[in-house]
Amino acid sequence: GAVVSQHPSWVICKSGTSVKIECRSLDFQATTMFWYRQFPKQSLMLMATSNEGSKATYEQGVEKDKFLINHASLTLSTLTVTSAHPEDSSFYICSARELRGRATEAFFGQGTRLTVV
Amino acid sequence: DAKTTQPTSMDCAEGRAANLPCNHSTISGNEYVYWYRQIHSQGPQYIIHGLKNNETNEMASLIITEDRKSSTLILPHATLRDTAVYYCIVPFENGGYQKVTFGIGTKLQVIP
């Protein structure tokens, strides 16, 4: 299957600072990427949909000014957690979509574990 | 989007077949069923998908009932590395792309 790479795999930052997470599709072009967040022992929660060259679409309850998403190219989307607080500590996962006819398969990155201290 | 219902957890003996059920009674005629799994602290992994015919790949088989209201993922010979949370998902169209949202899934524990 296609490869999606996230960087960094884990990060620890101080409260009030910003953290950028990168998501790259390594062997295909992804017009759409998705960002998820997962708290311990919970399922993945979709945060936003990122379309190349346009503004991201955020799910209800997700603060767009806090979670900045940029999808400047067909292989790269970034999520910036601004002014991070301890409650933002979570596992962040991106997914890139490769279109194959009618059905599509979403490929996921390995995730980024963010700890805000 | 079509809601899916799965058992919260299941156990399976190593080497035996693991059969994971999923109900999706509100699925529409052109919606696919997808299965993903998530091993602890990793990103989800695509397993298989299907529309109405049964499907098989190197990882698993997918059996879809004739009325398409339910499906079963089969891992023919479960190993300890198959211990994971398995998600049955019916994506829905949203502005030209399919939206993939996760439920609670089934936590499969493969027992030695």
Interface residues (C-beta under 8 A of the other chain):
Chain A: G1 V4 Q6 T32 F34 Y36 S43 L44 M45 L46 T49 T57 F91 I93 S95 R97 R102 A103 T104 E105 A106 F107 F108 G109 Q110 G111 R113
Chain B: N30 Y32 Y34 Y36 Q38 S41 Q42 G43 P44 Q45 Y46 H49 L51 V85 Y87 P91 N94 G95 Y97 Q98 K99 V100 T101 F102 G103 I104 G105
